[in-house]
Amino acid sequence: MSSLPPDGPAAARGVVRLLNTADGRALCLAGAVDATTVDAFLRRYGREPVRVDRVDAGSVTSLSAPALELLRDHLDAAERAGRPVALRRSPAVERLLAGPAPVGEPGR
C-alpha cells in the first residue's frame, strides 16, 4: 500500500484559481485556504492583484491571514480602478470581511 507525501495533492485542503469564463475573469477560492495555497497562487500569478470581474468565495470554509489579504488586495485593486466586482461569500468569508481591521491597517 502506498501513500502520498504530506505535501502532495492529497494534502491540499483549499484552492485559489483564476478562471476565464464567458462572464469574464474570476478569482475562485474554496475550502480551507491556507498560507501554502496562497503561496502557490502567488508563485504562479505574481504578487500584484490581477484584474478580475468577480470573486467566488462561496465555498470557503476558512481563510488564513495571507488568504484574507489576497482577497482584500484583489477587491481593493478593483475598487481603486473603479471596477465593480461581484463577490460571492461563504459565511466564513462574511465573518472575516465584517470583522475589525487588523492592527496597523486602518480602513480595511
MDTraj code that builds the backbone (N, CA, C; nanometers):
import mdtraj as md
import numpy as np

residues = "MET SER SER LEU PRO PRO ASP GLY PRO ALA ALA ALA ARG GLY VAL VAL ARG LEU LEU ASN THR ALA ASP GLY ARG ALA LEU CYS LEU ALA GLY ALA VAL ASP ALA THR THR VAL ASP ALA PHE LEU ARG ARG TYR GLY ARG GLU PRO VAL ARG VAL ASP ARG VAL ASP ALA GLY SER VAL THR SER LEU SER ALA PRO ALA LEU GLU LEU LEU ARG ASP HIS LEU ASP ALA ALA GLU ARG ALA GLY ARG PRO VAL ALA LEU ARG ARG SER PRO ALA VAL GLU ARG LEU LEU ALA GLY PRO ALA PRO VAL GLY GLU PRO GLY ARG".split()
xyz = np.array([
    [0.0836, -0.1164, 0.0000],
    [0.0000, 0.0000, 0.0000],
    [0.0889, 0.1237, 0.0000],
    [0.0626, 0.2178, -0.0905],
    [0.1436, 0.3391, -0.0973],
    [0.0626, 0.4572, -0.0467],
    [0.1336, 0.5551, 0.0019],
    [0.0659, 0.6763, 0.0475],
    [0.1312, 0.7962, -0.0184],
    [0.0542, 0.9027, -0.0335],
    [0.1068, 1.0246, -0.0925],
    [0.1866, 1.1005, 0.0124],
    [0.2879, 1.1724, -0.0281],
    [0.3638, 1.2528, 0.0674],
    [0.2742, 1.3616, 0.1262],
    [0.3060, 1.4079, 0.2483],
    [0.2209, 1.5065, 0.3131],
    [0.2088, 1.6370, 0.2359],
    [0.3036, 1.6679, 0.1501],
    [0.2949, 1.7920, 0.0741],
    [0.2421, 1.7699, -0.0674],
    [0.1887, 1.6529, -0.0957],
    [0.1354, 1.6217, -0.2276],
    [-0.0071, 1.6714, -0.2446],
    [-0.0701, 1.6371, -0.3568],
    [-0.2039, 1.6831, -0.3884],
    [-0.3080, 1.6481, -0.2817],
    [-0.2920, 1.5363, -0.2158],
    [-0.3908, 1.4975, -0.1154],
    [-0.3885, 1.5900, 0.0058],
    [-0.2761, 1.6605, 0.0267],
    [-0.2649, 1.7499, 0.1411],
    [-0.3373, 1.8826, 0.1172],
    [-0.3638, 1.9160, -0.0077],
    [-0.4294, 2.0423, -0.0394],
    [-0.5716, 2.0419, 0.0125],
    [-0.5998, 2.1360, 0.0986],
    [-0.7336, 2.1456, 0.1565],
    [-0.8118, 2.2610, 0.0970],
    [-0.7407, 2.3556, 0.0387],
    [-0.8065, 2.4717, -0.0196],
    [-0.7488, 2.5000, -0.1563],
    [-0.8203, 2.5810, -0.2324],
    [-0.7731, 2.6176, -0.3662],
    [-0.7944, 2.7667, -0.3903],
    [-0.7061, 2.8220, -0.4711],
    [-0.7207, 2.9573, -0.5248],
    [-0.6872, 2.9447, -0.6719],
    [-0.7792, 2.9846, -0.7565],
    [-0.7608, 2.9717, -0.9009],
    [-0.8129, 3.0958, -0.9723],
    [-0.7552, 3.1231, -1.0878],
    [-0.8092, 3.2222, -1.1797],
    [-0.8739, 3.1468, -1.2940],
    [-0.9961, 3.1814, -1.3250],
    [-1.0678, 3.1157, -1.4341],
    [-1.1130, 3.2194, -1.5357],
    [-1.0974, 3.1884, -1.6616],
    [-1.1524, 3.2712, -1.7685],
    [-1.2860, 3.2107, -1.8070],
    [-1.3914, 3.2884, -1.7903],
    [-1.5259, 3.2398, -1.8187],
    [-1.5924, 3.3297, -1.9226],
    [-1.7085, 3.2910, -1.9668],
    [-1.7838, 3.3731, -2.0614],
    [-1.8211, 3.5079, -2.0001],
    [-1.8300, 3.5127, -1.8678],
    [-1.8657, 3.6368, -1.7980],
    [-1.7427, 3.7155, -1.7523],
    [-1.6248, 3.6755, -1.7950],
    [-1.5027, 3.7456, -1.7570],
    [-1.4140, 3.6601, -1.6688],
    [-1.3155, 3.7242, -1.6136],
    [-1.2164, 3.6548, -1.5313],
    [-1.2658, 3.6464, -1.3869],
    [-1.2516, 3.5280, -1.3284],
    [-1.2987, 3.5053, -1.1921],
    [-1.1847, 3.4563, -1.1043],
    [-1.1765, 3.5126, -0.9843],
    [-1.0874, 3.4612, -0.8814],
    [-1.1725, 3.3701, -0.7948],
    [-1.1348, 3.2433, -0.7878],
    [-1.2132, 3.1443, -0.7134],
    [-1.1322, 3.0928, -0.5952],
    [-1.1932, 3.0962, -0.4787],
    [-1.1339, 3.0419, -0.3575],
    [-1.2312, 2.9398, -0.3028],
    [-1.1788, 2.8275, -0.2522],
    [-1.2662, 2.7234, -0.1985],
    [-1.1928, 2.6446, -0.0908],
    [-1.2699, 2.5896, 0.0015],
    [-1.2143, 2.5059, 0.1068],
    [-1.1424, 2.5859, 0.2126],
    [-1.0475, 2.5220, 0.2784],
    [-0.9660, 2.5851, 0.3822],
    [-0.8418, 2.6424, 0.3144],
    [-0.8463, 2.7698, 0.2827],
    [-0.7387, 2.8333, 0.2068],
    [-0.6299, 2.8775, 0.3045],
    [-0.5181, 2.8068, 0.3006],
    [-0.4092, 2.8338, 0.3945],
    [-0.2955, 2.9091, 0.3256],
    [-0.1914, 2.9391, 0.4021],
    [-0.0779, 3.0150, 0.3502],
    [-0.0067, 2.9411, 0.2374],
    [0.0007, 2.8098, 0.2449],
    [0.0662, 2.7315, 0.1404],
    [-0.0091, 2.7436, 0.0079],
    [-0.1400, 2.7415, 0.0145],
    [-0.2235, 2.7561, -0.1051],
    [-0.2032, 2.8941, -0.1668],
    [-0.2009, 2.9960, -0.0826],
    [-0.1800, 3.1328, -0.1309],
    [-0.0413, 3.1460, -0.1916],
    [0.0594, 3.0889, -0.1281],
    [0.1952, 3.0953, -0.1799],
    [0.2043, 3.0322, -0.3192],
    [0.1389, 2.9200, -0.3393],
    [0.1389, 2.8551, -0.4708],
    [0.0725, 2.9446, -0.5754],
    [-0.0367, 3.0104, -0.5384],
    [-0.1055, 3.1028, -0.6289],
    [-0.0127, 3.2195, -0.6649],
    [0.0531, 3.2765, -0.5648],
    [0.1412, 3.3910, -0.5882],
    [0.2624, 3.3536, -0.6727],
    [0.3153, 3.2336, -0.6548],
    [0.4270, 3.1889, -0.7386],
    [0.3833, 3.1785, -0.8847],
    [0.2605, 3.1388, -0.9060],
    [0.2117, 3.1216, -1.0433],
    [0.1729, 3.2544, -1.1090],
    [0.1044, 3.3420, -1.0315],
    [0.0480, 3.4637, -1.0911],
    [0.1180, 3.5934, -1.0499],
    [0.2056, 3.5888, -0.9524],
    [0.2732, 3.7092, -0.9063],
    [0.1981, 3.7753, -0.7910],
    [0.2640, 3.8721, -0.7301],
    [0.2091, 3.9374, -0.6104],
    [0.1079, 4.0471, -0.6421],
    [0.1148, 4.1054, -0.7601],
    [0.0207, 4.2117, -0.7956],
    [-0.1182, 4.1524, -0.8177],
    [-0.2212, 4.2161, -0.7620],
    [-0.3564, 4.1667, -0.7878],
    [-0.3872, 4.1687, -0.9376],
    [-0.4508, 4.0647, -0.9851],
    [-0.4871, 4.0577, -1.1265],
    [-0.6270, 4.1168, -1.1450],
    [-0.6533, 4.1610, -1.2648],
    [-0.7846, 4.2168, -1.2946],
    [-0.8862, 4.1024, -1.2976],
    [-0.9883, 4.1132, -1.2148],
    [-1.0952, 4.0136, -1.2128],
    [-1.2293, 4.0842, -1.2224],
    [-1.3273, 4.0128, -1.2756],
    [-1.4622, 4.0660, -1.2877],
    [-1.5516, 4.0197, -1.1733],
    [-1.5106, 3.9094, -1.1114],
    [-1.5868, 3.8601, -0.9961],
    [-1.4979, 3.7708, -0.9111],
    [-1.5408, 3.7561, -0.7867],
    [-1.4719, 3.6694, -0.6921],
    [-1.5741, 3.5705, -0.6393],
    [-1.5423, 3.4436, -0.6495],
    [-1.6297, 3.3395, -0.5952],
    [-1.5599, 3.2777, -0.4750],
    [-1.6071, 3.3152, -0.3573],
    [-1.5549, 3.2600, -0.2323],
    [-1.6687, 3.1941, -0.1551],
    [-1.7683, 3.1486, -0.2278],
    [-1.8868, 3.0894, -0.1673],
    [-1.8650, 2.9526, -0.1071],
    [-1.7542, 2.8869, -0.1420],
    [-1.7259, 2.7534, -0.0885],
    [-1.6104, 2.7539, 0.0108],
    [-1.5701, 2.8711, 0.0562],
    [-1.4600, 2.8815, 0.1513],
    [-1.5077, 2.8387, 0.2898],
    [-1.4298, 2.7520, 0.3536],
    [-1.4609, 2.7110, 0.4912],
    [-1.3750, 2.7856, 0.5918],
    [-1.2536, 2.8264, 0.5502],
    [-1.1688, 2.9101, 0.6350],
    [-1.0644, 2.9784, 0.5483],
    [-1.0199, 3.0951, 0.5969],
    [-0.9161, 3.1705, 0.5280],
    [-0.8048, 3.2010, 0.6267],
    [-0.6811, 3.1740, 0.5859],
    [-0.5661, 3.2140, 0.6659],
    [-0.5488, 3.3656, 0.6497],
    [-0.4617, 3.4239, 0.7303],
    [-0.4339, 3.5673, 0.7171],
    [-0.3834, 3.6008, 0.5762],
    [-0.2901, 3.5229, 0.5181],
    [-0.2471, 3.5534, 0.3804],
    [-0.3611, 3.5405, 0.2784],
    [-0.4529, 3.4483, 0.3005],
    [-0.5657, 3.4317, 0.2082],
    [-0.6603, 3.5508, 0.2175],
    [-0.6854, 3.5975, 0.3391],
    [-0.7706, 3.7154, 0.3567],
    [-0.7049, 3.8373, 0.2927],
    [-0.5743, 3.8493, 0.3084],
    [-0.5010, 3.9600, 0.2468],
    [-0.5099, 3.9529, 0.0944],
    [-0.4957, 3.8339, 0.0376],
    [-0.5070, 3.8156, -0.1072],
    [-0.6457, 3.8585, -0.1558],
    [-0.7480, 3.8149, -0.0863],
    [-0.8850, 3.8505, -0.1230],
    [-0.9045, 4.0016, -0.1156],
    [-0.8647, 4.0612, -0.0043],
    [-0.8798, 4.2063, 0.0109],
    [-0.7992, 4.2830, -0.0926],
    [-0.6778, 4.2372, -0.1230],
    [-0.5957, 4.3048, -0.2238],
    [-0.6663, 4.3099, -0.3586],
    [-0.7280, 4.1993, -0.3991],
    [-0.7988, 4.1968, -0.5274],
    [-0.9223, 4.2857, -0.5250],
    [-0.9962, 4.2839, -0.4157],
    [-1.1145, 4.3697, -0.4047],
    [-1.0751, 4.5172, -0.4005],
    [-0.9702, 4.5493, -0.3254],
    [-0.9233, 4.6879, -0.3164],
    [-0.8730, 4.7386, -0.4511],
    [-0.7988, 4.6560, -0.5241],
    [-0.7467, 4.6962, -0.6549],
    [-0.8613, 4.7264, -0.7514],
    [-0.9636, 4.6450, -0.7486],
    [-1.0795, 4.6679, -0.8358],
    [-1.1509, 4.7975, -0.7971],
    [-1.1643, 4.8194, -0.6671],
    [-1.2308, 4.9415, -0.6203],
    [-1.1518, 5.0660, -0.6616],
    [-1.0196, 5.0628, -0.6443],
    [-0.9362, 5.1769, -0.6833],
    [-0.9453, 5.2044, -0.8334],
    [-0.9626, 5.0991, -0.9130],
    [-0.9735, 5.1145, -1.0586],
    [-1.1149, 5.1504, -1.1028],
    [-1.2079, 5.1560, -1.0075],
    [-1.3458, 5.1909, -1.0416],
    [-1.4215, 5.0790, -1.1103],
    [-1.3773, 4.9551, -1.0882],
    [-1.4432, 4.8400, -1.1491],
    [-1.5240, 4.7653, -1.0434],
    [-1.6536, 4.7565, -1.0628],
    [-1.7322, 4.6773, -0.9681],
    [-1.6999, 4.5289, -0.9831],
    [-1.6839, 4.4618, -0.8712],
    [-1.6529, 4.3195, -0.8711],
    [-1.7589, 4.2491, -0.7870],
    [-1.8301, 4.1567, -0.8495],
    [-1.9285, 4.0772, -0.7762],
    [-1.8532, 3.9828, -0.6828],
    [-1.9005, 3.9694, -0.5609],
    [-1.8358, 3.8830, -0.4626],
    [-1.9378, 3.7864, -0.4047],
    [-1.9155, 3.6586, -0.4273],
    [-1.9970, 3.5535, -0.3659],
    [-1.9229, 3.5094, -0.2405],
    [-1.9879, 3.5218, -0.1236],
    [-1.9239, 3.4962, 0.0047],
    [-1.9840, 3.3775, 0.0762],
    [-1.8978, 3.3008, 0.1383],
    [-1.9449, 3.1966, 0.2297],
    [-1.9636, 3.2635, 0.3663],
    [-2.0305, 3.1971, 0.4601],
    [-2.0424, 3.2534, 0.5948],
    [-1.9062, 3.2840, 0.6578],
    [-1.8059, 3.2001, 0.6332],
    [-1.6721, 3.2236, 0.6892],
    [-1.6120, 3.3523, 0.6330],
    [-1.6272, 3.3742, 0.5044],
    [-1.5748, 3.4956, 0.4413],
    [-1.6521, 3.6169, 0.4907],
    [-1.7812, 3.6051, 0.5018],
    [-1.8648, 3.7148, 0.5510],
    [-1.8182, 3.7601, 0.6890],
    [-1.7927, 3.6649, 0.7785],
    [-1.7468, 3.6982, 0.9145],
    [-1.6128, 3.7704, 0.9111],
    [-1.5203, 3.7207, 0.8307],
    [-1.3874, 3.7824, 0.8255],
    [-1.3898, 3.9219, 0.7646],
    [-1.4679, 3.9413, 0.6607],
    [-1.4752, 4.0728, 0.5977],
    [-1.5492, 4.1734, 0.6847],
    [-1.6391, 4.1265, 0.7675],
    [-1.7158, 4.2155, 0.8547],
    [-1.6419, 4.2459, 0.9841],
    [-1.5392, 4.1668, 1.0150],
    [-1.4663, 4.1825, 1.1405],
    [-1.3844, 4.3091, 1.1437],
    [-1.3269, 4.3385, 1.2604],
    [-1.2442, 4.4589, 1.2744],
    [-1.1165, 4.4471, 1.1925],
    [-1.0645, 4.5603, 1.1494],
    [-0.9398, 4.5627, 1.0729],
    [-0.8251, 4.5229, 1.1636],
    [-0.7285, 4.4492, 1.1096],
    [-0.6094, 4.4136, 1.1888],
    [-0.5359, 4.5400, 1.2347],
    [-0.4666, 4.5330, 1.3450],
    [-0.3899, 4.6455, 1.3973],
    [-0.2916, 4.6924, 1.2911],
    [-0.2847, 4.8238, 1.2719],
    [-0.1932, 4.8791, 1.1736],
    [-0.2504, 4.8855, 1.0336],
    [-0.3769, 4.8472, 1.0159],
    [-0.4405, 4.8520, 0.8836],
    [-0.5730, 4.9241, 0.8942],
    [-0.5714, 5.0551, 0.9197],
    [-0.6977, 5.1291, 0.9328],
    [-0.7757, 5.1294, 0.8021],
    [-0.9054, 5.1268, 0.8146],
    [-0.9902, 5.1381, 0.6980],
    [-1.0089, 5.0133, 0.6171],
    [-0.9546, 4.9051, 0.6605],
    [-0.9698, 4.7806, 0.5830],
    [-1.0874, 4.7042, 0.6301],
])
top = md.Topology()
chain = top.add_chain()
for i, resn in enumerate(residues, 1):
    res = top.add_residue(resn, chain, resSeq=i)
    for name in ("N", "CA", "C"):
        top.add_atom(name, md.element.get_by_symbol(name[0]), res)
traj = md.Trajectory(xyz[None], top)
